[in-house]
């Protein structure tokens, strides 16, 4: 999906397409969100739904 597959930061499970994930990230400073995939790859920390605790 992003070249290399992202993993859950808690359990290390590989995030697959269509999985429900929570993403902890810094909101982009610049306007426009055209490079969201590249941004997520650099800044996003994925948490799978099994590990997510509100
Ligand atoms: Zn997990």
mmCIF file of the protein (N, C-alpha, C, O) and its ligand, coordinates in Angstrom:
data_MODEL
# 
_entry.id   MODEL 
# 
loop_
_entity.id 
_entity.type 
_entity.pdbx_number_of_molecules 
1 polymer     1 
2 non-polymer 1 
# 
_entity_poly.entity_id                      1 
_entity_poly.type                           'polypeptide(L)' 
_entity_poly.nstd_linkage                   no 
_entity_poly.nstd_monomer                   no 
_entity_poly.pdbx_seq_one_letter_code       
;(UNK)(UNK)(UNK)(UNK)(UNK)(UNK)(UNK)(UNK)(UNK)(UNK)(UNK)(UNK)(UNK)(UNK)(UNK)(UNK)
(UNK)(UNK)(UNK)(UNK)(UNK)(UNK)(UNK)(UNK)(UNK)(UNK)(UNK)(UNK)(UNK)(UNK)(UNK)(UNK)
(UNK)(UNK)(UNK)(UNK)(UNK)(UNK)(UNK)(UNK)(UNK)(UNK)(UNK)(UNK)(UNK)(UNK)(UNK)(UNK)
(UNK)(UNK)(UNK)(UNK)(UNK)(UNK)
;
_entity_poly.pdbx_seq_one_letter_code_can   XXXXXXXXXXXXXXXXXXXXXXXXXXXXXXXXXXXXXXXXXXXXXXXXXXXXXX 
_entity_poly.pdbx_strand_id                 A 
# 
loop_
_entity_poly_seq.entity_id 
_entity_poly_seq.num 
_entity_poly_seq.mon_id 
_entity_poly_seq.hetero 
1 1  UNK n 
1 2  UNK n 
1 3  UNK n 
1 4  UNK n 
1 5  UNK n 
1 6  UNK n 
1 7  UNK n 
1 8  UNK n 
1 9  UNK n 
1 10 UNK n 
1 11 UNK n 
1 12 UNK n 
1 13 UNK n 
1 14 UNK n 
1 15 UNK n 
1 16 UNK n 
1 17 UNK n 
1 18 UNK n 
1 19 UNK n 
1 20 UNK n 
1 21 UNK n 
1 22 UNK n 
1 23 UNK n 
1 24 UNK n 
1 25 UNK n 
1 26 UNK n 
1 27 UNK n 
1 28 UNK n 
1 29 UNK n 
1 30 UNK n 
1 31 UNK n 
1 32 UNK n 
1 33 UNK n 
1 34 UNK n 
1 35 UNK n 
1 36 UNK n 
1 37 UNK n 
1 38 UNK n 
1 39 UNK n 
1 40 UNK n 
1 41 UNK n 
1 42 UNK n 
1 43 UNK n 
1 44 UNK n 
1 45 UNK n 
1 46 UNK n 
1 47 UNK n 
1 48 UNK n 
1 49 UNK n 
1 50 UNK n 
1 51 UNK n 
1 52 UNK n 
1 53 UNK n 
1 54 UNK n 
# 
loop_
_struct_asym.id 
_struct_asym.entity_id 
A 1 
B 2 
# 
loop_
_chem_comp.id 
_chem_comp.type 
_chem_comp.mon_nstd_flag 
UNK 'L-peptide linking' . 
ZN  non-polymer         . 
# 
_pdbx_entity_nonpoly.entity_id   2 
_pdbx_entity_nonpoly.name        ? 
_pdbx_entity_nonpoly.comp_id     ZN 
# 
_pdbx_nonpoly_scheme.asym_id         B 
_pdbx_nonpoly_scheme.entity_id       2 
_pdbx_nonpoly_scheme.mon_id          ZN 
_pdbx_nonpoly_scheme.ndb_seq_num     1 
_pdbx_nonpoly_scheme.pdb_seq_num     101 
_pdbx_nonpoly_scheme.auth_seq_num    101 
_pdbx_nonpoly_scheme.pdb_mon_id      ZN 
_pdbx_nonpoly_scheme.auth_mon_id     ZN 
_pdbx_nonpoly_scheme.pdb_strand_id   A 
_pdbx_nonpoly_scheme.pdb_ins_code    . 
# 
loop_
_atom_site.group_PDB 
_atom_site.id 
_atom_site.type_symbol 
_atom_site.label_atom_id 
_atom_site.label_alt_id 
_atom_site.label_comp_id 
_atom_site.label_asym_id 
_atom_site.label_entity_id 
_atom_site.label_seq_id 
_atom_site.pdbx_PDB_ins_code 
_atom_site.Cartn_x 
_atom_site.Cartn_y 
_atom_site.Cartn_z 
_atom_site.occupancy 
_atom_site.B_iso_or_equiv 
_atom_site.pdbx_formal_charge 
_atom_site.auth_seq_id 
_atom_site.auth_comp_id 
_atom_site.auth_asym_id 
_atom_site.auth_atom_id 
_atom_site.pdbx_PDB_model_num 
ATOM   1   N  N  . UNK A 1 1  ? 0.828   -1.198 0.000  1.00 0.00 ? 1   UNK A N  1 
ATOM   2   C  CA . UNK A 1 1  ? 0.000   0.000  0.000  1.00 0.00 ? 1   UNK A CA 1 
ATOM   3   C  C  . UNK A 1 1  ? 0.866   1.253  0.000  1.00 0.00 ? 1   UNK A C  1 
ATOM   4   O  O  . UNK A 1 1  ? 0.607   2.198  -0.745 1.00 0.00 ? 1   UNK A O  1 
ATOM   5   N  N  . UNK A 1 2  ? 1.894   1.253  0.840  1.00 0.00 ? 2   UNK A N  1 
ATOM   6   C  CA . UNK A 1 2  ? 2.787   2.407  0.878  1.00 0.00 ? 2   UNK A CA 1 
ATOM   7   C  C  . UNK A 1 2  ? 4.180   2.027  0.406  1.00 0.00 ? 2   UNK A C  1 
ATOM   8   O  O  . UNK A 1 2  ? 5.149   2.722  0.711  1.00 0.00 ? 2   UNK A O  1 
ATOM   9   N  N  . UNK A 1 3  ? 4.289   0.955  -0.320 1.00 0.00 ? 3   UNK A N  1 
ATOM   10  C  CA . UNK A 1 3  ? 5.611   0.473  -0.689 1.00 0.00 ? 3   UNK A CA 1 
ATOM   11  C  C  . UNK A 1 3  ? 6.044   -0.594 0.290  1.00 0.00 ? 3   UNK A C  1 
ATOM   12  O  O  . UNK A 1 3  ? 6.158   -1.764 -0.074 1.00 0.00 ? 3   UNK A O  1 
ATOM   13  N  N  . UNK A 1 4  ? 6.285   -0.204 1.526  1.00 0.00 ? 4   UNK A N  1 
ATOM   14  C  CA . UNK A 1 4  ? 6.508   -1.194 2.560  1.00 0.00 ? 4   UNK A CA 1 
ATOM   15  C  C  . UNK A 1 4  ? 5.278   -1.192 3.457  1.00 0.00 ? 4   UNK A C  1 
ATOM   16  O  O  . UNK A 1 4  ? 4.693   -0.140 3.714  1.00 0.00 ? 4   UNK A O  1 
ATOM   17  N  N  . UNK A 1 5  ? 4.892   -2.360 3.930  1.00 0.00 ? 5   UNK A N  1 
ATOM   18  C  CA . UNK A 1 5  ? 3.655   -2.432 4.678  1.00 0.00 ? 5   UNK A CA 1 
ATOM   19  C  C  . UNK A 1 5  ? 3.825   -1.839 6.066  1.00 0.00 ? 5   UNK A C  1 
ATOM   20  O  O  . UNK A 1 5  ? 4.799   -2.133 6.759  1.00 0.00 ? 5   UNK A O  1 
ATOM   21  N  N  . UNK A 1 6  ? 2.885   -1.012 6.467  1.00 0.00 ? 6   UNK A N  1 
ATOM   22  C  CA . UNK A 1 6  ? 2.940   -0.465 7.829  1.00 0.00 ? 6   UNK A CA 1 
ATOM   23  C  C  . UNK A 1 6  ? 2.569   -1.542 8.847  1.00 0.00 ? 6   UNK A C  1 
ATOM   24  O  O  . UNK A 1 6  ? 1.911   -2.529 8.518  1.00 0.00 ? 6   UNK A O  1 
ATOM   25  N  N  . UNK A 1 7  ? 2.997   -1.335 10.062 1.00 0.00 ? 7   UNK A N  1 
ATOM   26  C  CA . UNK A 1 7  ? 2.695   -2.275 11.137 1.00 0.00 ? 7   UNK A CA 1 
ATOM   27  C  C  . UNK A 1 7  ? 2.056   -1.551 12.302 1.00 0.00 ? 7   UNK A C  1 
ATOM   28  O  O  . UNK A 1 7  ? 2.279   -0.359 12.513 1.00 0.00 ? 7   UNK A O  1 
ATOM   29  N  N  . UNK A 1 8  ? 1.259   -2.289 13.056 1.00 0.00 ? 8   UNK A N  1 
ATOM   30  C  CA . UNK A 1 8  ? 0.697   -1.750 14.287 1.00 0.00 ? 8   UNK A CA 1 
ATOM   31  C  C  . UNK A 1 8  ? 1.848   -1.469 15.258 1.00 0.00 ? 8   UNK A C  1 
ATOM   32  O  O  . UNK A 1 8  ? 2.737   -2.303 15.427 1.00 0.00 ? 8   UNK A O  1 
ATOM   33  N  N  . UNK A 1 9  ? 1.829   -0.299 15.892 1.00 0.00 ? 9   UNK A N  1 
ATOM   34  C  CA . UNK A 1 9  ? 2.927   0.057  16.793 1.00 0.00 ? 9   UNK A CA 1 
ATOM   35  C  C  . UNK A 1 9  ? 2.868   -0.725 18.104 1.00 0.00 ? 9   UNK A C  1 
ATOM   36  O  O  . UNK A 1 9  ? 3.857   -0.789 18.835 1.00 0.00 ? 9   UNK A O  1 
ATOM   37  N  N  . UNK A 1 10 ? 1.718   -1.316 18.400 1.00 0.00 ? 10  UNK A N  1 
ATOM   38  C  CA . UNK A 1 10 ? 1.565   -2.035 19.668 1.00 0.00 ? 10  UNK A CA 1 
ATOM   39  C  C  . UNK A 1 10 ? 1.918   -3.507 19.522 1.00 0.00 ? 10  UNK A C  1 
ATOM   40  O  O  . UNK A 1 10 ? 2.732   -4.034 20.280 1.00 0.00 ? 10  UNK A O  1 
ATOM   41  N  N  . UNK A 1 11 ? 1.304   -4.170 18.544 1.00 0.00 ? 11  UNK A N  1 
ATOM   42  C  CA . UNK A 1 11 ? 1.492   -5.616 18.439 1.00 0.00 ? 11  UNK A CA 1 
ATOM   43  C  C  . UNK A 1 11 ? 2.367   -6.007 17.254 1.00 0.00 ? 11  UNK A C  1 
ATOM   44  O  O  . UNK A 1 11 ? 2.758   -7.168 17.136 1.00 0.00 ? 11  UNK A O  1 
ATOM   45  N  N  . UNK A 1 12 ? 2.679   -5.058 16.376 1.00 0.00 ? 12  UNK A N  1 
ATOM   46  C  CA . UNK A 1 12 ? 3.535   -5.352 15.251 1.00 0.00 ? 12  UNK A CA 1 
ATOM   47  C  C  . UNK A 1 12 ? 2.849   -6.070 14.101 1.00 0.00 ? 12  UNK A C  1 
ATOM   48  O  O  . UNK A 1 12 ? 3.491   -6.485 13.136 1.00 0.00 ? 12  UNK A O  1 
ATOM   49  N  N  . UNK A 1 13 ? 1.536   -6.209 14.217 1.00 0.00 ? 13  UNK A N  1 
ATOM   50  C  CA . UNK A 1 13 ? 0.796   -6.871 13.151 1.00 0.00 ? 13  UNK A CA 1 
ATOM   51  C  C  . UNK A 1 13 ? 0.819   -6.013 11.888 1.00 0.00 ? 13  UNK A C  1 
ATOM   52  O  O  . UNK A 1 13 ? 0.708   -4.789 11.944 1.00 0.00 ? 13  UNK A O  1 
ATOM   53  N  N  . UNK A 1 14 ? 0.962   -6.676 10.773 1.00 0.00 ? 14  UNK A N  1 
ATOM   54  C  CA . UNK A 1 14 ? 0.994   -5.955 9.504  1.00 0.00 ? 14  UNK A CA 1 
ATOM   55  C  C  . UNK A 1 14 ? -0.389  -5.398 9.182  1.00 0.00 ? 14  UNK A C  1 
ATOM   56  O  O  . UNK A 1 14 ? -1.394  -6.101 9.288  1.00 0.00 ? 14  UNK A O  1 
ATOM   57  N  N  . UNK A 1 15 ? -0.426  -4.147 8.793  1.00 0.00 ? 15  UNK A N  1 
ATOM   58  C  CA . UNK A 1 15 ? -1.681  -3.516 8.413  1.00 0.00 ? 15  UNK A CA 1 
ATOM   59  C  C  . UNK A 1 15 ? -1.956  -3.822 6.958  1.00 0.00 ? 15  UNK A C  1 
ATOM   60  O  O  . UNK A 1 15 ? -1.137  -3.537 6.084  1.00 0.00 ? 15  UNK A O  1 
ATOM   61  N  N  . UNK A 1 16 ? -3.094  -4.393 6.708  1.00 0.00 ? 16  UNK A N  1 
ATOM   62  C  CA . UNK A 1 16 ? -3.444  -4.748 5.335  1.00 0.00 ? 16  UNK A CA 1 
ATOM   63  C  C  . UNK A 1 16 ? -4.526  -3.812 4.801  1.00 0.00 ? 16  UNK A C  1 
ATOM   64  O  O  . UNK A 1 16 ? -5.198  -3.113 5.559  1.00 0.00 ? 16  UNK A O  1 
ATOM   65  N  N  . UNK A 1 17 ? -4.675  -3.817 3.496  1.00 0.00 ? 17  UNK A N  1 
ATOM   66  C  CA . UNK A 1 17 ? -5.710  -3.004 2.882  1.00 0.00 ? 17  UNK A CA 1 
ATOM   67  C  C  . UNK A 1 17 ? -7.075  -3.345 3.439  1.00 0.00 ? 17  UNK A C  1 
ATOM   68  O  O  . UNK A 1 17 ? -7.383  -4.514 3.674  1.00 0.00 ? 17  UNK A O  1 
ATOM   69  N  N  . UNK A 1 18 ? -7.886  -2.338 3.651  1.00 0.00 ? 18  UNK A N  1 
ATOM   70  C  CA . UNK A 1 18 ? -9.243  -2.461 4.188  1.00 0.00 ? 18  UNK A CA 1 
ATOM   71  C  C  . UNK A 1 18 ? -9.293  -2.713 5.689  1.00 0.00 ? 18  UNK A C  1 
ATOM   72  O  O  . UNK A 1 18 ? -10.383 -2.726 6.260  1.00 0.00 ? 18  UNK A O  1 
ATOM   73  N  N  . UNK A 1 19 ? -8.164  -2.912 6.347  1.00 0.00 ? 19  UNK A N  1 
ATOM   74  C  CA . UNK A 1 19 ? -8.197  -3.025 7.801  1.00 0.00 ? 19  UNK A CA 1 
ATOM   75  C  C  . UNK A 1 19 ? -8.632  -1.698 8.419  1.00 0.00 ? 19  UNK A C  1 
ATOM   76  O  O  . UNK A 1 19 ? -8.331  -0.623 7.900  1.00 0.00 ? 19  UNK A O  1 
ATOM   77  N  N  . UNK A 1 20 ? -9.341  -1.799 9.531  1.00 0.00 ? 20  UNK A N  1 
ATOM   78  C  CA . UNK A 1 20 ? -9.657  -0.588 10.282 1.00 0.00 ? 20  UNK A CA 1 
ATOM   79  C  C  . UNK A 1 20 ? -8.468  -0.271 11.164 1.00 0.00 ? 20  UNK A C  1 
ATOM   80  O  O  . UNK A 1 20 ? -8.065  -1.091 11.989 1.00 0.00 ? 20  UNK A O  1 
ATOM   81  N  N  . UNK A 1 21 ? -7.900  0.924  10.994 1.00 0.00 ? 21  UNK A N  1 
ATOM   82  C  CA . UNK A 1 21 ? -6.743  1.301  11.802 1.00 0.00 ? 21  UNK A CA 1 
ATOM   83  C  C  . UNK A 1 21 ? -6.944  2.694  12.366 1.00 0.00 ? 21  UNK A C  1 
ATOM   84  O  O  . UNK A 1 21 ? -7.690  3.509  11.824 1.00 0.00 ? 21  UNK A O  1 
ATOM   85  N  N  . UNK A 1 22 ? -6.265  2.939  13.453 1.00 0.00 ? 22  UNK A N  1 
ATOM   86  C  CA . UNK A 1 22 ? -6.229  4.265  14.037 1.00 0.00 ? 22  UNK A CA 1 
ATOM   87  C  C  . UNK A 1 22 ? -4.830  4.811  13.783 1.00 0.00 ? 22  UNK A C  1 
ATOM   88  O  O  . UNK A 1 22 ? -3.838  4.093  13.903 1.00 0.00 ? 22  UNK A O  1 
ATOM   89  N  N  . UNK A 1 23 ? -4.767  6.063  13.439 1.00 0.00 ? 23  UNK A N  1 
ATOM   90  C  CA . UNK A 1 23 ? -3.484  6.662  13.089 1.00 0.00 ? 23  UNK A CA 1 
ATOM   91  C  C  . UNK A 1 23 ? -3.212  7.838  14.015 1.00 0.00 ? 23  UNK A C  1 
ATOM   92  O  O  . UNK A 1 23 ? -3.992  8.785  14.108 1.00 0.00 ? 23  UNK A O  1 
ATOM   93  N  N  . UNK A 1 24 ? -2.099  7.741  14.684 1.00 0.00 ? 24  UNK A N  1 
ATOM   94  C  CA . UNK A 1 24 ? -1.641  8.869  15.491 1.00 0.00 ? 24  UNK A CA 1 
ATOM   95  C  C  . UNK A 1 24 ? -0.664  9.657  14.646 1.00 0.00 ? 24  UNK A C  1 
ATOM   96  O  O  . UNK A 1 24 ? 0.344   9.118  14.189 1.00 0.00 ? 24  UNK A O  1 
ATOM   97  N  N  . UNK A 1 25 ? -0.949  10.910 14.438 1.00 0.00 ? 25  UNK A N  1 
ATOM   98  C  CA . UNK A 1 25 ? -0.112  11.690 13.544 1.00 0.00 ? 25  UNK A CA 1 
ATOM   99  C  C  . UNK A 1 25 ? -0.201  13.176 13.884 1.00 0.00 ? 25  UNK A C  1 
ATOM   100 O  O  . UNK A 1 25 ? -1.119  13.650 14.552 1.00 0.00 ? 25  UNK A O  1 
ATOM   101 N  N  . UNK A 1 26 ? 0.796   13.866 13.388 1.00 0.00 ? 26  UNK A N  1 
ATOM   102 C  CA . UNK A 1 26 ? 0.806   15.316 13.510 1.00 0.00 ? 26  UNK A CA 1 
ATOM   103 C  C  . UNK A 1 26 ? 0.034   15.885 12.322 1.00 0.00 ? 26  UNK A C  1 
ATOM   104 O  O  . UNK A 1 26 ? 0.233   15.466 11.181 1.00 0.00 ? 26  UNK A O  1 
ATOM   105 N  N  . UNK A 1 27 ? -0.836  16.828 12.597 1.00 0.00 ? 27  UNK A N  1 
ATOM   106 C  CA . UNK A 1 27 ? -1.593  17.421 11.510 1.00 0.00 ? 27  UNK A CA 1 
ATOM   107 C  C  . UNK A 1 27 ? -0.647  18.230 10.622 1.00 0.00 ? 27  UNK A C  1 
ATOM   108 O  O  . UNK A 1 27 ? 0.164   19.011 11.121 1.00 0.00 ? 27  UNK A O  1 
ATOM   109 N  N  . UNK A 1 28 ? -0.754  18.043 9.315  1.00 0.00 ? 28  UNK A N  1 
ATOM   110 C  CA . UNK A 1 28 ? 0.193   18.722 8.413  1.00 0.00 ? 28  UNK A CA 1 
ATOM   111 C  C  . UNK A 1 28 ? 0.106   20.239 8.514  1.00 0.00 ? 28  UNK A C  1 
ATOM   112 O  O  . UNK A 1 28 ? -0.968  20.822 8.658  1.00 0.00 ? 28  UNK A O  1 
ATOM   113 N  N  . UNK A 1 29 ? 1.251   20.834 8.435  1.00 0.00 ? 29  UNK A N  1 
ATOM   114 C  CA . UNK A 1 29 ? 1.312   22.285 8.550  1.00 0.00 ? 29  UNK A CA 1 
ATOM   115 C  C  . UNK A 1 29 ? 0.855   22.958 7.266  1.00 0.00 ? 29  UNK A C  1 
ATOM   116 O  O  . UNK A 1 29 ? 0.119   23.945 7.284  1.00 0.00 ? 29  UNK A O  1 
ATOM   117 N  N  . UNK A 1 30 ? 1.305   22.403 6.165  1.00 0.00 ? 30  UNK A N  1 
ATOM   118 C  CA . UNK A 1 30 ? 0.963   23.068 4.909  1.00 0.00 ? 30  UNK A CA 1 
ATOM   119 C  C  . UNK A 1 30 ? -0.454  22.711 4.471  1.00 0.00 ? 30  UNK A C  1 
ATOM   120 O  O  . UNK A 1 30 ? -1.003  21.676 4.848  1.00 0.00 ? 30  UNK A O  1 
ATOM   121 N  N  . UNK A 1 31 ? -1.010  23.577 3.684  1.00 0.00 ? 31  UNK A N  1 
ATOM   122 C  CA . UNK A 1 31 ? -2.355  23.347 3.178  1.00 0.00 ? 31  UNK A CA 1 
ATOM   123 C  C  . UNK A 1 31 ? -2.331  22.316 2.066  1.00 0.00 ? 31  UNK A C  1 
ATOM   124 O  O  . UNK A 1 31 ? -1.304  22.039 1.446  1.00 0.00 ? 31  UNK A O  1 
ATOM   125 N  N  . UNK A 1 32 ? -3.514  21.762 1.845  1.00 0.00 ? 32  UNK A N  1 
ATOM   126 C  CA . UNK A 1 32 ? -3.601  20.717 0.833  1.00 0.00 ? 32  UNK A CA 1 
ATOM   127 C  C  . UNK A 1 32 ? -3.116  19.420 1.435  1.00 0.00 ? 32  UNK A C  1 
ATOM   128 O  O  . UNK A 1 32 ? -2.236  19.423 2.297  1.00 0.00 ? 32  UNK A O  1 
ATOM   129 N  N  . UNK A 1 33 ? -3.658  18.353 1.008  1.00 0.00 ? 33  UNK A N  1 
ATOM   130 C  CA . UNK A 1 33 ? -3.318  17.075 1.613  1.00 0.00 ? 33  UNK A CA 1 
ATOM   131 C  C  . UNK A 1 33 ? -3.070  16.089 0.482  1.00 0.00 ? 33  UNK A C  1 
ATOM   132 O  O  . UNK A 1 33 ? -3.474  14.927 0.538  1.00 0.00 ? 33  UNK A O  1 
ATOM   133 N  N  . UNK A 1 34 ? -2.399  16.584 -0.536 1.00 0.00 ? 34  UNK A N  1 
ATOM   134 C  CA . UNK A 1 34 ? -2.275  15.795 -1.757 1.00 0.00 ? 34  UNK A CA 1 
ATOM   135 C  C  . UNK A 1 34 ? -1.322  14.630 -1.595 1.00 0.00 ? 34  UNK A C  1 
ATOM   136 O  O  . UNK A 1 34 ? -1.461  13.609 -2.269 1.00 0.00 ? 34  UNK A O  1 
ATOM   137 N  N  . UNK A 1 35 ? -0.357  14.775 -0.707 1.00 0.00 ? 35  UNK A N  1 
ATOM   138 C  CA . UNK A 1 35 ? 0.631   13.708 -0.549 1.00 0.00 ? 35  UNK A CA 1 
ATOM   139 C  C  . UNK A 1 35 ? 0.379   12.933 0.728  1.00 0.00 ? 35  UNK A C  1 
ATOM   140 O  O  . UNK A 1 35 ? 1.297   12.656 1.500  1.00 0.00 ? 35  UNK A O  1 
ATOM   141 N  N  . UNK A 1 36 ? -0.882  12.588 0.936  1.00 0.00 ? 36  UNK A N  1 
ATOM   142 C  CA . UNK A 1 36 ? -1.250  11.976 2.212  1.00 0.00 ? 36  UNK A CA 1 
ATOM   143 C  C  . UNK A 1 36 ? -0.556  10.642 2.444  1.00 0.00 ? 36  UNK A C  1 
ATOM   144 O  O  . UNK A 1 36 ? -0.169  10.336 3.572  1.00 0.00 ? 36  UNK A O  1 
ATOM   145 N  N  . UNK A 1 37 ? -0.395  9.857  1.410  1.00 0.00 ? 37  UNK A N  1 
ATOM   146 C  CA . UNK A 1 37 ? 0.251   8.555  1.603  1.00 0.00 ? 37  UNK A CA 1 
ATOM   147 C  C  . UNK A 1 37 ? 1.711   8.711  2.012  1.00 0.00 ? 37  UNK A C  1 
ATOM   148 O  O  . UNK A 1 37 ? 2.194   8.032  2.918  1.00 0.00 ? 37  UNK A O  1 
ATOM   149 N  N  . UNK A 1 38 ? 2.395   9.607  1.338  1.00 0.00 ? 38  UNK A N  1 
ATOM   150 C  CA . UNK A 1 38 ? 3.789   9.852  1.699  1.00 0.00 ? 38  UNK A CA 1 
ATOM   151 C  C  . UNK A 1 38 ? 3.879   10.426 3.101  1.00 0.00 ? 38  UNK A C  1 
ATOM   152 O  O  . UNK A 1 38 ? 4.779   10.090 3.870  1.00 0.00 ? 38  UNK A O  1 
ATOM   153 N  N  . UNK A 1 39 ? 2.933   11.296 3.421  1.00 0.00 ? 39  UNK A N  1 
ATOM   154 C  CA . UNK A 1 39 ? 2.929   11.899 4.748  1.00 0.00 ? 39  UNK A CA 1 
ATOM   155 C  C  . UNK A 1 39 ? 2.699   10.843 5.824  1.00 0.00 ? 39  UNK A C  1 
ATOM   156 O  O  . UNK A 1 39 ? 3.400   10.811 6.836  1.00 0.00 ? 39  UNK A O  1 
ATOM   157 N  N  . UNK A 1 40 ? 1.723   9.992  5.600  1.00 0.00 ? 40  UNK A N  1 
ATOM   158 C  CA . UNK A 1 40 ? 1.422   8.944  6.576  1.00 0.00 ? 40  UNK A CA 1 
ATOM   159 C  C  . UNK A 1 40 ? 2.595   8.000  6.769  1.00 0.00 ? 40  UNK A C  1 
ATOM   160 O  O  . UNK A 1 40 ? 2.873   7.553  7.882  1.00 0.00 ? 40  UNK A O  1 
ATOM   161 N  N  . UNK A 1 41 ? 3.264   7.708  5.697  1.00 0.00 ? 41  UNK A N  1 
ATOM   162 C  CA . UNK A 1 41 ? 4.401   6.801  5.794  1.00 0.00 ? 41  UNK A CA 1 
ATOM   163 C  C  . UNK A 1 41 ? 5.496   7.400  6.673  1.00 0.00 ? 41  UNK A C  1 
ATOM   164 O  O  . UNK A 1 41 ? 6.157   6.692  7.433  1.00 0.00 ? 41  UNK A O  1 
ATOM   165 N  N  . UNK A 1 42 ? 5.674   8.713  6.557  1.00 0.00 ? 42  UNK A N  1 
ATOM   166 C  CA . UNK A 1 42 ? 6.715   9.367  7.349  1.00 0.00 ? 42  UNK A CA 1 
ATOM   167 C  C  . UNK A 1 42 ? 6.265   9.667  8.778  1.00 0.00 ? 42  UNK A C  1 
ATOM   168 O  O  . UNK A 1 42 ? 7.041   9.514  9.722  1.00 0.00 ? 42  UNK A O  1 
ATOM   169 N  N  . UNK A 1 43 ? 5.025   10.089 8.932  1.00 0.00 ? 43  UNK A N  1 
ATOM   170 C  CA . UNK A 1 43 ? 4.580   10.643 10.208 1.00 0.00 ? 43  UNK A CA 1 
ATOM   171 C  C  . UNK A 1 43 ? 3.586   9.762  10.950 1.00 0.00 ? 43  UNK A C  1 
ATOM   172 O  O  . UNK A 1 43 ? 3.447   9.868  12.168 1.00 0.00 ? 43  UNK A O  1 
ATOM   173 N  N  . UNK A 1 44 ? 2.899   8.896  10.222 1.00 0.00 ? 44  UNK A N  1 
ATOM   174 C  CA . UNK A 1 44 ? 1.817   8.143  10.838 1.00 0.00 ? 44  UNK A CA 1 
ATOM   175 C  C  . UNK A 1 44 ? 2.314   7.007  11.709 1.00 0.00 ? 44  UNK A C  1 
ATOM   176 O  O  . UNK A 1 44 ? 3.309   6.357  11.391 1.00 0.00 ? 44  UNK A O  1 
ATOM   177 N  N  . UNK A 1 45 ? 1.612   6.771  12.815 1.00 0.00 ? 45  UNK A N  1 
ATOM   178 C  CA . UNK A 1 45 ? 1.847   5.611  13.663 1.00 0.00 ? 45  UNK A CA 1 
ATOM   179 C  C  . UNK A 1 45 ? 0.531   4.854  13.724 1.00 0.00 ? 45  UNK A C  1 
ATOM   180 O  O  . UNK A 1 45 ? -0.461  5.357  14.252 1.00 0.00 ? 45  UNK A O  1 
ATOM   181 N  N  . UNK A 1 46 ? 0.527   3.660  13.188 1.00 0.00 ? 46  UNK A N  1 
ATOM   182 C  CA . UNK A 1 46 ? -0.721  2.931  13.048 1.00 0.00 ? 46  UNK A CA 1 
ATOM   183 C  C  . UNK A 1 46 ? -0.994  2.058  14.266 1.00 0.00 ? 46  UNK A C  1 
ATOM   184 O  O  . UNK A 1 46 ? -0.095  1.432  14.828 1.00 0.00 ? 46  UNK A O  1 
ATOM   185 N  N  . UNK A 1 47 ? -2.252  2.039  14.649 1.00 0.00 ? 47  UNK A N  1 
ATOM   186 C  CA . UNK A 1 47 ? -2.679  1.174  15.737 1.00 0.00 ? 47  UNK A CA 1 
ATOM   187 C  C  . UNK A 1 47 ? -3.869  0.364  15.230 1.00 0.00 ? 47  UNK A C  1 
ATOM   188 O  O  . UNK A 1 47 ? -4.878  0.929  14.806 1.00 0.00 ? 47  UNK A O  1 
ATOM   189 N  N  . UNK A 1 48 ? -3.745  -0.952 15.275 1.00 0.00 ? 48  UNK A N  1 
ATOM   190 C  CA . UNK A 1 48 ? -4.851  -1.771 14.772 1.00 0.00 ? 48  UNK A CA 1 
ATOM   191 C  C  . UNK A 1 48 ? -6.019  -1.713 15.739 1.00 0.00 ? 48  UNK A C  1 
ATOM   192 O  O  . UNK A 1 48 ? -5.875  -1.308 16.892 1.00 0.00 ? 48  UNK A O  1 
ATOM   193 N  N  . UNK A 1 49 ? -7.177  -2.125 15.249 1.00 0.00 ? 49  UNK A N  1 
ATOM   194 C  CA . UNK A 1 49 ? -8.368  -1.944 16.073 1.00 0.00 ? 49  UNK A CA 1 
ATOM   195 C  C  . UNK A 1 49 ? -8.373  -2.844 17.293 1.00 0.00 ? 49  UNK A C  1 
ATOM   196 O  O  . UNK A 1 49 ? -9.071  -2.557 18.265 1.00 0.00 ? 49  UNK A O  1 
ATOM   197 N  N  . UNK A 1 50 ? -7.616  -3.917 17.264 1.00 0.00 ? 50  UNK A N  1 
ATOM   198 C  CA . UNK A 1 50 ? -7.534  -4.783 18.432 1.00 0.00 ? 50  UNK A CA 1 
ATOM   199 C  C  . UNK A 1 50 ? -6.748  -4.130 19.577 1.00 0.00 ? 50  UNK A C  1 
ATOM   200 O  O  . UNK A 1 50 ? -6.996  -4.407 20.751 1.00 0.00 ? 50  UNK A O  1 
ATOM   201 N  N  . UNK A 1 51 ? -5.814  -3.276 19.224 1.00 0.00 ? 51  UNK A N  1 
ATOM   202 C  CA . UNK A 1 51 ? -4.958  -2.659 20.236 1.00 0.00 ? 51  UNK A CA 1 
ATOM   203 C  C  . UNK A 1 51 ? -5.462  -1.291 20.674 1.00 0.00 ? 51  UNK A C  1 
ATOM   204 O  O  . UNK A 1 51 ? -5.024  -0.763 21.696 1.00 0.00 ? 51  UNK A O  1 
ATOM   205 N  N  . UNK A 1 52 ? -6.359  -0.730 19.920 1.00 0.00 ? 52  UNK A N  1 
ATOM   206 C  CA . UNK A 1 52 ? -6.780  0.632  20.216 1.00 0.00 ? 52  UNK A CA 1 
ATOM   207 C  C  . UNK A 1 52 ? -7.647  0.665  21.480 1.00 0.00 ? 52  UNK A C  1 
ATOM   208 O  O  . UNK A 1 52 ? -8.666  -0.021 21.564 1.00 0.00 ? 52  UNK A O  1 
ATOM   209 N  N  . UNK A 1 53 ? -7.231  1.463  22.451 1.00 0.00 ? 53  UNK A N  1 
ATOM   210 C  CA . UNK A 1 53 ? -8.001  1.641  23.687 1.00 0.00 ? 53  UNK A CA 1 
ATOM   211 C  C  . UNK A 1 53 ? -8.239  3.129  23.850 1.00 0.00 ? 53  UNK A C  1 
ATOM   212 O  O  . UNK A 1 53 ? -7.293  3.884  24.074 1.00 0.00 ? 53  UNK A O  1 
ATOM   213 N  N  . UNK A 1 54 ? -9.471  3.561  23.743 1.00 0.00 ? 54  UNK A N  1 
ATOM   214 C  CA . UNK A 1 54 ? -9.770  4.992  23.878 1.00 0.00 ? 54  UNK A CA 1 
ATOM   215 C  C  . UNK A 1 54 ? -9.352  5.523  25.259 1.00 0.00 ? 54  UNK A C  1 
ATOM   216 O  O  . UNK A 1 54 ? -9.530  6.707  25.546 1.00 0.00 ? 54  UNK A O  1 
HETATM 217 ZN ZN . ZN  B 2 .  ? -2.145  -4.164 17.142 1.00 0.00 ? 101 ZN  A ZN 1 
# 
